[in-house]
Amino acid sequence: MPPPTDSTRPRSSSETVRRVLAAAVFLPFFYYLVHDLGPIAFLSLAVIAGMLAVGEFYRLHLGQAPWPGWCWLGVAATGLLIGSAQWPTIITDRAVLLGILAIALCLPLLSGKSLRDSLTDGMVLLMGVLYIGLTLSYLVLVRGLSDGALLIFFVFLVTWAGDTGAYVAGKSMGRHALAPVISPKKTYEGLAGGLVLACVMALLARAWFLPTFSVIDCLALGAILTVTGLIGDLAESAMKRSAGFKDSGALIPGHGGMLDRLDSLLFTGPAFYYYVTIVNNG
């Protein structure tokens, strides 16, 4: 029997301990930053996290080779795009996207590579900004809503509950593969466990700090955030598998890189924002 590959190797007990310790350090800091320090502090966290994550995204596509200059432009554009959600009159998202699109299309004239390679670089540059900068900006928009701090806690808690429920149920009861080509460990049983725990967490959050949500809202959001979080997880898994990486980075002990921590939130953030602003506000 061949040894386990990076994508199938089980996590060791020491890695689990590192994950728990990292979470124990981060969670109080996250609560203080979101609850007590205001929207600018959360924006700063989102910008830093987004810039780190897009750097890891480019690493997945470029490997360990020295970065070309356009990667730094993508990192800067990601920060500006996230910032545009907080200050739309100062930094316009269309201007950022138009600028990065122009750079992506001009790379064949500037890079000295073949036309095919330079166009591929341009699409990777643009995709990184859209995939991380555009989606992460929705969490900044959520923080800017009425009761934004509570809404941020809700989307984070329910997203994490969906991920945890899927992991536990899939590990203990998983039999039927959900996406065997992309992520062999994802199962339908895991998805069911994620749905259940996410809905339970949503109801607990309603009873704890967000009574403005109805029971129907909680059940709907539990299902929506679980499914969109799974899509985000599978999207990143597909990129890592194609590039031959186990994790997007090693920034967070036991958790991998920043992109590994954000993959679900990149999709649950927009879904939650549109639910709250369109459906819940009627």
Residue frames relative to the residue before (quaternion, step in Angstrom):
aa qw qx qy qz dx dy dz
M 1.0000 0.0000 0.0000 0.0000 0.00 0.00 0.00
P 0.4284 -0.7233 0.4697 0.2696 3.63 -0.72 1.01
P 0.5694 -0.5898 0.4341 0.3734 3.58 -1.14 0.53
P 0.5965 -0.5829 0.3971 0.3830 3.58 -1.11 0.55
T 0.4045 -0.6936 0.5427 0.2467 3.55 -1.08 0.78
D 0.7261 -0.4149 0.3119 0.4510 3.56 -1.32 0.07
S 0.7138 0.4691 -0.2709 0.4439 3.57 0.97 -0.82
T 0.7579 0.3639 -0.2122 0.4982 3.61 1.19 -0.34
R 0.4926 0.6877 -0.4296 0.3162 3.59 1.21 -0.26
P 0.4098 -0.7186 0.4956 0.2647 3.65 -0.75 0.98
R 0.5346 -0.6185 0.4716 0.3305 3.54 -1.20 0.54
S 0.4205 -0.7013 0.5180 0.2512 3.57 -0.97 0.88
S 0.6539 -0.5105 0.3776 0.4114 3.56 -1.30 0.31
S 0.6324 0.5265 -0.3420 0.4537 3.60 1.03 -0.71
E 0.6273 0.5218 -0.3360 0.4705 3.57 1.07 -0.68
T 0.6277 0.5293 -0.3303 0.4656 3.58 1.04 -0.75
V 0.6324 0.5225 -0.3250 0.4706 3.58 1.01 -0.82
R 0.6505 0.5087 -0.3198 0.4646 3.60 0.95 -0.83
R 0.6287 0.5316 -0.3372 0.4565 3.58 1.02 -0.74
V 0.6691 0.5001 -0.3000 0.4606 3.57 0.92 -0.91
L 0.6651 0.5004 -0.3054 0.4626 3.59 0.93 -0.88
A 0.6419 0.5175 -0.3276 0.4612 3.59 0.96 -0.80
A 0.6576 0.4987 -0.3065 0.4741 3.59 0.99 -0.83
A 0.6437 0.5317 -0.3225 0.4460 3.60 1.00 -0.80
V 0.6622 0.4768 -0.3022 0.4929 3.59 1.11 -0.62
F 0.7183 0.4900 -0.2658 0.4163 3.57 0.88 -0.96
L 0.6609 0.5695 -0.3336 0.3573 3.60 0.83 -0.95
P 0.6661 0.4653 -0.3335 0.4781 3.68 0.82 -0.77
F 0.6278 0.5271 -0.3327 0.4662 3.58 1.02 -0.77
F 0.6597 0.5094 -0.3077 0.4589 3.58 0.92 -0.90
Y 0.6454 0.5149 -0.3266 0.4600 3.59 0.93 -0.84
Y 0.6717 0.4972 -0.3005 0.4597 3.58 0.88 -0.93
L 0.6668 0.5113 -0.3102 0.4446 3.57 0.90 -0.89
V 0.7206 0.4404 -0.2599 0.4682 3.59 0.83 -0.95
H 0.7450 0.4438 -0.2313 0.4410 3.57 0.83 -0.99
D 0.8184 0.3152 -0.1202 0.4652 3.57 0.88 -0.96
L 0.7478 0.4527 -0.2333 0.4261 3.60 1.01 -0.65
G 0.5455 -0.6757 0.3767 0.3224 3.59 1.22 -0.03
P 0.7315 -0.4775 0.2812 0.3972 3.57 -1.32 0.24
I 0.6232 0.5461 -0.3661 0.4235 3.63 1.02 -0.64
A 0.6265 0.5217 -0.3393 0.4693 3.58 1.03 -0.72
F 0.6549 0.4906 -0.3189 0.4783 3.60 0.98 -0.80
L 0.6091 0.5415 -0.3485 0.4629 3.58 1.03 -0.74
S 0.6479 0.5216 -0.3222 0.4520 3.59 0.91 -0.88
L 0.6406 0.5142 -0.3164 0.4745 3.57 1.00 -0.84
A 0.6688 0.5043 -0.3018 0.4552 3.59 0.91 -0.93
V 0.6527 0.5145 -0.3173 0.4568 3.60 0.95 -0.84
I 0.6701 0.4883 -0.3039 0.4692 3.59 0.87 -0.93
A 0.6650 0.4999 -0.3045 0.4638 3.58 0.90 -0.93
G 0.6681 0.5127 -0.3041 0.4454 3.58 0.94 -0.87
M 0.6667 0.4967 -0.3061 0.4639 3.58 0.95 -0.84
L 0.6361 0.5037 -0.3273 0.4843 3.59 1.04 -0.72
A 0.6714 0.5127 -0.3015 0.4421 3.58 0.93 -0.91
V 0.6738 0.4743 -0.3204 0.4673 3.61 0.90 -0.80
G 0.5827 0.5545 -0.3737 0.4618 3.58 1.14 -0.50
E 0.6543 0.4892 -0.3052 0.4893 3.57 1.03 -0.79
F 0.5994 0.5596 -0.3520 0.4513 3.59 1.08 -0.70
Y 0.6768 0.4705 -0.2974 0.4818 3.58 0.90 -0.88
R 0.6106 0.5494 -0.3506 0.4498 3.60 1.07 -0.69
L 0.6191 0.5490 -0.3487 0.4401 3.60 0.99 -0.76
H 0.7428 0.4132 -0.2217 0.4780 3.57 1.01 -0.77
L 0.7475 0.3895 -0.2159 0.4928 3.58 1.15 -0.53
G 0.4029 -0.7004 0.4866 0.3322 3.56 1.24 -0.36
Q 0.7437 -0.4011 0.2984 0.4438 3.56 -1.15 -0.60
A 0.3958 0.7330 -0.4786 0.2774 3.61 1.23 0.09
P 0.6141 -0.5403 0.4054 0.4080 3.60 -1.13 0.50
W 0.5124 -0.6696 0.4513 0.2924 3.52 -0.98 0.88
P 0.3662 -0.6653 0.5917 0.2704 3.58 -1.08 0.67
G 0.6902 -0.5164 0.3189 0.3939 3.56 -1.21 0.43
W 0.6197 0.5763 -0.3654 0.3877 3.59 1.03 -0.67
C 0.5534 0.5995 -0.4070 0.4108 3.63 1.14 -0.41
W 0.6593 0.5007 -0.3104 0.4672 3.57 0.97 -0.84
L 0.6046 0.5325 -0.3564 0.4732 3.58 1.10 -0.59
G 0.6469 0.5170 -0.3155 0.4633 3.59 1.03 -0.76
V 0.6277 0.5238 -0.3298 0.4721 3.57 1.03 -0.78
A 0.6728 0.4890 -0.2968 0.4691 3.59 0.91 -0.92
A 0.6592 0.5100 -0.3126 0.4557 3.59 0.94 -0.86
T 0.6077 0.5461 -0.3509 0.4575 3.59 1.06 -0.67
G 0.6609 0.4984 -0.3069 0.4696 3.58 0.91 -0.87
L 0.6645 0.4995 -0.3039 0.4654 3.59 0.96 -0.85
L 0.6521 0.5187 -0.3232 0.4486 3.59 0.97 -0.80
I 0.6414 0.4920 -0.3211 0.4934 3.59 1.01 -0.75
G 0.6553 0.5193 -0.3080 0.4540 3.58 0.98 -0.82
S 0.6009 0.5848 -0.3611 0.4081 3.59 1.10 -0.62
A 0.5875 0.5683 -0.3754 0.4370 3.60 1.18 -0.43
Q 0.6891 0.4537 -0.2685 0.4972 3.58 1.16 -0.60
W 0.8053 0.1454 -0.0451 0.5729 3.59 0.99 -0.85
P 0.0492 -0.8613 0.5050 0.0274 3.62 0.56 1.12
T 0.6614 0.5031 -0.3228 0.4531 3.60 1.12 -0.49
I 0.6780 0.4590 -0.2796 0.5014 3.58 1.26 -0.38
I 0.7745 0.1211 -0.0403 0.6196 3.56 0.98 -0.96
T 0.1494 -0.8086 0.5627 0.0851 3.61 -0.42 1.11
D 0.5077 -0.6718 0.4480 0.3004 3.55 -0.89 0.96
R 0.6288 0.5422 -0.3476 0.4356 3.60 1.03 -0.70
A 0.6397 0.5204 -0.3326 0.4574 3.57 1.00 -0.77
V 0.6467 0.5140 -0.3213 0.4631 3.59 0.97 -0.85
L 0.6952 0.4747 -0.2806 0.4612 3.57 0.85 -0.98
L 0.6399 0.5144 -0.3324 0.4642 3.58 1.00 -0.77
G 0.6508 0.5222 -0.3171 0.4508 3.59 0.99 -0.82
I 0.7016 0.4545 -0.2829 0.4703 3.58 0.85 -0.92
L 0.6009 0.5390 -0.3567 0.4704 3.60 1.14 -0.57
A 0.6431 0.5165 -0.3234 0.4636 3.58 0.97 -0.84
I 0.6505 0.5034 -0.3185 0.4712 3.59 0.96 -0.83
A 0.6462 0.5308 -0.3215 0.4443 3.58 0.96 -0.88
L 0.6997 0.4635 -0.2719 0.4709 3.58 0.96 -0.85
C 0.6853 0.4843 -0.2821 0.4651 3.58 1.17 -0.53
L 0.4400 0.7241 -0.4496 0.2827 3.61 1.21 -0.20
P 0.6176 0.5444 -0.3773 0.4240 3.65 0.95 -0.64
L 0.6762 0.4857 -0.2965 0.4680 3.58 1.16 -0.54
L 0.7611 0.4211 -0.1799 0.4594 3.56 1.18 -0.64
S 0.6942 0.5482 -0.2886 0.3665 3.60 1.01 -0.76
G 0.3773 -0.7311 0.4914 0.2857 3.59 1.06 -0.62
K 0.5387 0.6055 -0.4101 0.4184 3.60 1.26 0.02
S 0.6647 -0.4483 0.3875 0.4550 3.53 -1.33 -0.03
L 0.6656 -0.5185 0.3505 0.4065 3.55 -1.20 0.49
R 0.6641 0.5121 -0.3130 0.4459 3.58 0.91 -0.88
D 0.6902 0.4771 -0.2882 0.4615 3.60 0.87 -0.93
S 0.6777 0.4894 -0.3075 0.4545 3.58 0.91 -0.82
L 0.6315 0.5077 -0.3360 0.4801 3.60 1.06 -0.64
T 0.6192 0.5270 -0.3379 0.4740 3.58 1.07 -0.71
D 0.6318 0.5202 -0.3251 0.4737 3.59 0.97 -0.83
G 0.6548 0.5215 -0.3155 0.4470 3.57 0.94 -0.86
M 0.6732 0.4811 -0.3036 0.4724 3.58 0.95 -0.80
V 0.6153 0.5240 -0.3414 0.4799 3.61 1.08 -0.68
L 0.6232 0.5383 -0.3265 0.4639 3.58 0.99 -0.84
L 0.7086 0.4571 -0.2625 0.4690 3.58 0.77 -1.02
M 0.6542 0.5296 -0.3152 0.4383 3.57 0.94 -0.90
G 0.6357 0.5377 -0.3393 0.4378 3.60 0.96 -0.77
V 0.6680 0.4950 -0.2993 0.4681 3.58 0.94 -0.88
L 0.6810 0.4755 -0.2915 0.4746 3.59 0.94 -0.85
Y 0.6811 0.5237 -0.2887 0.4223 3.57 0.82 -1.05
I 0.7969 0.2772 -0.1408 0.5179 3.59 0.91 -0.86
G 0.7079 0.4724 -0.2852 0.4408 3.59 0.75 -0.99
L 0.6978 0.4708 -0.2834 0.4594 3.58 0.83 -0.96
T 0.7083 0.4617 -0.2812 0.4539 3.59 0.81 -0.94
L 0.6722 0.5011 -0.3111 0.4475 3.60 0.94 -0.83
S 0.5728 0.6032 -0.3820 0.4026 3.59 1.13 -0.53
Y 0.5802 0.5938 -0.3818 0.4062 3.60 1.15 -0.45
L 0.6061 0.5350 -0.3649 0.4618 3.59 1.10 -0.52
V 0.6121 0.5176 -0.3443 0.4888 3.59 1.12 -0.62
L 0.6319 0.5175 -0.3287 0.4741 3.60 1.03 -0.74
V 0.6302 0.5196 -0.3319 0.4719 3.60 1.00 -0.78
R 0.6560 0.5118 -0.3180 0.4545 3.60 0.92 -0.85
G 0.6778 0.5045 -0.2871 0.4513 3.58 1.12 -0.58
L 0.5380 0.6200 -0.4076 0.4001 3.60 1.25 -0.13
S 0.6397 -0.4667 0.4174 0.4458 3.56 -1.30 0.14
D 0.8078 0.0960 -0.1426 0.5638 3.58 -0.85 1.02
G 0.1734 0.8488 -0.4869 0.1116 3.57 1.15 0.65
A 0.6312 0.5342 -0.3505 0.4397 3.60 0.97 -0.76
L 0.6662 0.4925 -0.3014 0.4719 3.58 0.96 -0.85
L 0.6393 0.5226 -0.3260 0.4603 3.58 1.03 -0.74
I 0.6215 0.5278 -0.3386 0.4696 3.58 1.07 -0.73
F 0.6404 0.5083 -0.3296 0.4721 3.59 0.93 -0.85
F 0.6399 0.5398 -0.3295 0.4366 3.59 0.96 -0.86
V 0.7179 0.4490 -0.2778 0.4537 3.60 0.69 -1.05
F 0.6442 0.5062 -0.3334 0.4666 3.60 1.01 -0.69
L 0.6812 0.4975 -0.3005 0.4452 3.59 0.83 -0.96
V 0.6883 0.4717 -0.2911 0.4680 3.59 0.88 -0.91
T 0.6273 0.5229 -0.3380 0.4677 3.60 1.02 -0.74
W 0.6766 0.4806 -0.2912 0.4758 3.58 0.88 -0.92
A 0.6283 0.5275 -0.3392 0.4603 3.60 1.03 -0.73
G 0.6451 0.5176 -0.3215 0.4610 3.58 0.98 -0.82
D 0.6520 0.5039 -0.3108 0.4737 3.59 0.97 -0.84
T 0.6833 0.4960 -0.2871 0.4524 3.58 0.91 -0.96
G 0.6570 0.5130 -0.3094 0.4577 3.56 0.94 -0.89
A 0.6499 0.5101 -0.3153 0.4670 3.56 1.01 -0.80
Y 0.6508 0.5187 -0.3179 0.4542 3.59 0.99 -0.84
V 0.7001 0.4740 -0.2809 0.4542 3.58 0.80 -1.02
A 0.6935 0.4661 -0.2867 0.4686 3.60 0.82 -0.96
G 0.6556 0.5130 -0.3200 0.4523 3.57 0.97 -0.80
K 0.6715 0.5022 -0.2988 0.4556 3.58 0.99 -0.83
S 0.7539 0.4049 -0.2168 0.4698 3.58 0.97 -0.84
M 0.8278 0.2015 -0.0747 0.5183 3.59 1.00 -0.76
G 0.4454 0.7431 -0.4306 0.2530 3.60 1.24 -0.20
R 0.0213 0.8070 -0.5878 0.0531 3.55 -0.80 1.05
H 0.7789 0.3187 -0.1468 0.5197 3.58 0.96 -0.86
A 0.3849 -0.7594 0.4820 0.2071 3.57 -0.46 1.25
L 0.3508 -0.7471 0.5360 0.1772 3.54 -0.98 0.94
A 0.7923 -0.0316 0.0578 0.6066 3.58 0.92 -0.91
P 0.1094 -0.8705 0.4740 0.0745 3.61 0.57 1.14
V 0.6433 0.5270 -0.3403 0.4389 3.60 1.03 -0.62
I 0.7367 0.4143 -0.2207 0.4868 3.58 0.96 -0.89
S 0.8014 -0.0584 0.1086 0.5853 3.57 0.78 -1.07
P 0.2798 -0.8243 0.4661 0.1584 3.60 0.06 1.28
K 0.6703 0.5192 -0.3095 0.4305 3.62 1.11 -0.57
K 0.5510 0.5901 -0.4113 0.4231 3.62 1.21 -0.20
T 0.0169 -0.8136 0.5802 -0.0350 3.57 -0.81 1.03
Y 0.6173 -0.5329 0.4237 0.3943 3.54 -1.29 0.32
E 0.6089 0.5391 -0.3527 0.4628 3.58 1.09 -0.63
G 0.6328 0.5219 -0.3229 0.4721 3.56 1.06 -0.74
L 0.6300 0.5263 -0.3286 0.4670 3.57 1.00 -0.82
A 0.6487 0.5105 -0.3172 0.4670 3.59 0.96 -0.84
G 0.6535 0.5063 -0.3115 0.4685 3.59 0.97 -0.82
G 0.6362 0.5229 -0.3219 0.4672 3.56 1.05 -0.74
L 0.6375 0.5287 -0.3221 0.4586 3.58 0.97 -0.83
V 0.6721 0.5033 -0.3037 0.4502 3.56 0.89 -0.94
L 0.7170 0.4477 -0.2745 0.4584 3.59 0.72 -1.01
A 0.6251 0.5329 -0.3459 0.4535 3.61 1.04 -0.68
C 0.6620 0.4914 -0.3081 0.4747 3.60 0.96 -0.82
V 0.6291 0.5184 -0.3311 0.4752 3.58 1.02 -0.76
M 0.6662 0.4928 -0.3084 0.4672 3.60 0.89 -0.87
A 0.6299 0.5308 -0.3382 0.4551 3.60 0.99 -0.76
L 0.6637 0.4899 -0.2992 0.4795 3.60 0.98 -0.83
L 0.6386 0.5092 -0.3268 0.4754 3.59 1.02 -0.74
A 0.6436 0.5147 -0.3217 0.4663 3.58 1.00 -0.79
R 0.6126 0.5419 -0.3395 0.4645 3.58 1.07 -0.74
A 0.7022 0.4569 -0.2676 0.4759 3.58 0.87 -0.94
W 0.6861 0.5131 -0.2736 0.4372 3.57 1.10 -0.74
F 0.8587 -0.0747 0.1048 0.4960 3.59 0.58 -1.09
L 0.7669 0.3364 -0.1989 0.5090 3.64 1.15 -0.11
P 0.0031 -0.8559 0.5168 -0.0180 3.62 0.57 1.15
T 0.5267 0.6412 -0.4189 0.3687 3.62 1.20 -0.22
F 0.6162 0.5077 -0.3531 0.4877 3.61 1.21 -0.32
S 0.3742 -0.7066 0.5537 0.2326 3.57 -1.03 0.80
V 0.6690 -0.4636 0.3740 0.4445 3.57 -1.27 0.15
I 0.6329 0.5278 -0.3288 0.4613 3.59 1.02 -0.81
D 0.6160 0.5400 -0.3391 0.4626 3.59 1.00 -0.80
C 0.6804 0.5059 -0.2927 0.4422 3.57 0.87 -0.97
L 0.6700 0.4847 -0.3026 0.4739 3.57 0.93 -0.85
A 0.6519 0.5095 -0.3160 0.4643 3.57 0.98 -0.85
L 0.6936 0.4695 -0.2845 0.4664 3.57 0.89 -0.91
G 0.5864 0.5630 -0.3718 0.4482 3.58 1.07 -0.62
A 0.6885 0.4646 -0.2728 0.4855 3.57 0.96 -0.90
I 0.6731 0.5095 -0.3038 0.4416 3.60 0.85 -0.96
L 0.7100 0.4595 -0.2752 0.4572 3.57 0.82 -0.97
T 0.6102 0.5372 -0.3582 0.4591 3.60 1.08 -0.58
V 0.6967 0.4706 -0.2783 0.4644 3.59 0.85 -0.97
T 0.6868 0.4596 -0.2983 0.4776 3.61 0.87 -0.88
G 0.6142 0.5335 -0.3473 0.4663 3.59 1.09 -0.64
L 0.6309 0.5242 -0.3262 0.4699 3.57 1.04 -0.77
I 0.6282 0.5277 -0.3330 0.4647 3.58 1.00 -0.82
G 0.6584 0.5096 -0.3063 0.4616 3.57 0.96 -0.87
D 0.6425 0.5224 -0.3087 0.4680 3.56 1.01 -0.85
L 0.6850 0.4812 -0.2873 0.4656 3.58 0.89 -0.92
A 0.6100 0.5547 -0.3564 0.4395 3.60 1.05 -0.72
E 0.6921 0.4504 -0.2884 0.4847 3.58 0.89 -0.88
S 0.6138 0.5497 -0.3510 0.4448 3.60 1.03 -0.75
A 0.6368 0.5298 -0.3315 0.4516 3.58 0.99 -0.81
M 0.6605 0.5000 -0.3097 0.4668 3.59 0.97 -0.84
K 0.6694 0.4929 -0.3061 0.4640 3.59 0.91 -0.89
R 0.6601 0.5068 -0.3213 0.4520 3.59 0.92 -0.84
S 0.6675 0.4993 -0.3135 0.4547 3.59 0.94 -0.83
A 0.7151 0.4297 -0.2445 0.4941 3.58 1.15 -0.68
G 0.4766 -0.7032 0.4196 0.3198 3.61 1.26 -0.18
F 0.5152 0.6265 -0.4227 0.4043 3.58 1.17 0.59
K 0.4259 -0.6728 0.5423 0.2682 3.57 -1.17 0.65
D 0.7835 0.0692 -0.0076 0.6175 3.58 0.98 -0.93
S 0.5631 -0.6033 0.4350 0.3602 3.56 -1.20 0.43
G 0.7894 -0.0850 0.0673 0.6043 3.59 1.24 -0.39
A 0.4156 -0.6883 0.5314 0.2668 3.56 -1.32 -0.23
L 0.2457 0.8248 -0.4806 0.1683 3.55 1.20 0.56
I 0.7871 0.2642 -0.1131 0.5458 3.59 0.89 -0.98
P 0.4557 -0.7146 0.4456 0.2882 3.64 -0.50 1.09
G 0.8412 0.1510 -0.1383 0.5005 3.56 -0.79 1.05
H 0.7244 0.4274 -0.2355 0.4870 3.60 1.23 -0.31
G 0.5163 -0.6284 0.4351 0.3862 3.59 1.19 -0.25
G 0.7519 -0.3750 0.2928 0.4564 3.54 -1.06 -0.80
M 0.7113 -0.4306 0.3318 0.4456 3.53 -1.34 0.00
L 0.6433 0.5271 -0.3281 0.4480 3.58 0.98 -0.79
D 0.5972 0.5590 -0.3550 0.4525 3.59 1.12 -0.61
R 0.6951 0.4621 -0.2641 0.4833 3.60 1.08 -0.73
L 0.7306 0.4409 -0.2372 0.4644 3.58 1.10 -0.60
D 0.4569 0.7472 -0.4376 0.2038 3.59 1.15 -0.51
S 0.6963 0.4475 -0.2824 0.4849 3.61 0.89 -0.85
L 0.6666 0.5264 -0.3025 0.4324 3.59 0.93 -0.92
L 0.5681 0.5976 -0.3874 0.4123 3.60 1.12 -0.52
F 0.7431 0.3603 -0.2135 0.5220 3.58 1.15 -0.55
T 0.6545 0.5032 -0.3325 0.4560 3.61 1.02 -0.64
G 0.5827 0.6012 -0.3736 0.3993 3.61 1.09 -0.63
P 0.6992 0.4399 -0.2860 0.4857 3.64 0.73 -0.94
A 0.6429 0.5237 -0.3356 0.4471 3.61 0.93 -0.85
F 0.6682 0.4954 -0.2991 0.4676 3.59 0.93 -0.90
Y 0.6392 0.5345 -0.3360 0.4392 3.61 0.92 -0.87
Y 0.7097 0.4507 -0.2793 0.4640 3.59 0.80 -0.93
Y 0.6023 0.5347 -0.3701 0.4630 3.60 1.07 -0.57
V 0.6938 0.4862 -0.2805 0.4513 3.57 0.83 -0.99
T 0.7493 0.4202 -0.2339 0.4552 3.59 0.86 -0.89
I 0.7494 0.3612 -0.2158 0.5113 3.60 1.12 -0.53
V 0.7674 0.3699 -0.2073 0.4810 3.59 0.60 -1.10
N 0.7362 0.4399 -0.2508 0.4490 3.57 0.67 -1.11
N 0.6986 0.4438 -0.2753 0.4892 3.59 1.09 -0.62
G 0.3437 -0.7969 0.4480 0.2147 3.52 1.35 -0.04
